Amino acid sequence: MQTKAAVTFGSGEPFEIKHITIDEPQTNEVLIRLVGTGICHTDILAQTQAYPVPLPAVLGHEGAGIVEKVGNGISHIQPGDHVVLSYSSCGSCDNCLTGKAFACQRFYELNFEGRMADRSTRLHIEGQDASNFFGQSSFAYYAVANSRNVIKVPKDVPLEMLGPLGCGVQTGSGAVLNKLKPEPGTSIVVFGAGTVGLSAIMAANVCHCGIIIAVDVQENRLELAKELGATHTINAREGNVLEAIMKIAEKGVTYAIESSGRPENSRNAVDSLTVTGRAVQVAGGPIGSEVTLDINTILFERNYEGFLMGESVPQIYIPRLIELYKQGKFPFDKLITYYSFEDINKAVEDAHKGTTIKPILKFS
């Protein structure tokens, strides 16, 4: 079938709206009509080739839409279902079989190398194959995804805003709810107050953390962090961040989350910990980015861990986040600014300027 997509042709080039051909869904695949999709920092890393996705490509990995068709072998998803799209996984490696699909041994291949699980593509531009992204390519009016990517969601919430639950919101909140699991009254610092960091702050508020510190360089984001549950904010442009944290939590914080992708913040996250504290790295940077740590900081029982995709089973976790939203405990809708699909380049520009936390493209 013919549809429209935002195509990346060259490293760092603007997205071009083009007509493409999308194939029918194969066995265990689903065709979705997109209603809205978020723009994530990972999409921009791929656009600039900091993550080297084969080009031309249709990026996008925070899609939400309505099922149009299902391929053979699928019984749990039906046409008309409202769904969110998340990351791709193989379903057969040791990690997938033990409920850890977020650590799938084929994760990079299936999400960044531009092909479906059978190594073919469903996308074509003027007779040329195009790479998909995260097994979905949601910067298009229609997407084909493996059924493992697809999460059925309730129909009583606005579908167009749910896409970011598949990546950014899932990752930030999962760092708290699934990974760190902080006890009530404990302290946490979050570096970066974008979608991921603000989702972590909302989750820390759900967990009743006593001290919740947000660190960023954008004052509007710090103000929103306060609204979402931060007890303290630090503008990193206004002084020594580590000293400011220690003035708030004299012995250091129990937990730290690095969601900015800046190596200096990774160092600050670890150095801000109390003894036996835990820091998690949830944001990526260009391939080859390095972090320098003081070996003695780690020696004295301070822990620094990597983290992917909320460490969640999306089919279980995303409906739980929606329930928290419906109860007024997780107001992620406050992060969102809507753009028409054709205004994708304006949305990216605003995100770079920091005037938008989470751009969502709406399909007419």
Secondary structure, 3 states (H helix, E strand, C coil): CEEEEEEECCCCCCCEEEEEEECCCCCCEEEEEEEEEECCHHHHHHHCCCCCCCCCEECCCCEEEEEEEECCCCCCCCCCCEEEECCCCCCCCHHHHCCCHHHCCCHHHHHHCCCCCCCCCCEEECCEEEECCCCCCCCECEEEEEHHHEEECCCCCCHHHCHHHHCHHHHHHHHHHHHHCCCCCCEEEEECCCHHHHHHHHHHHHCCCCEEEEEECCHHHHHHHHHCCCCEEEEHHHCCHHHHHHHHCCCCEEEEEECCCCHHHHHHHHHCEEEEEEEEECCCCCCCCCCCCCHHHHHCCCEEEECCHHHCCHHHHHHHHHHHHHCCCCCHHHHEEEEEHHHHHHHHHHHHHCCCCEEEEECC
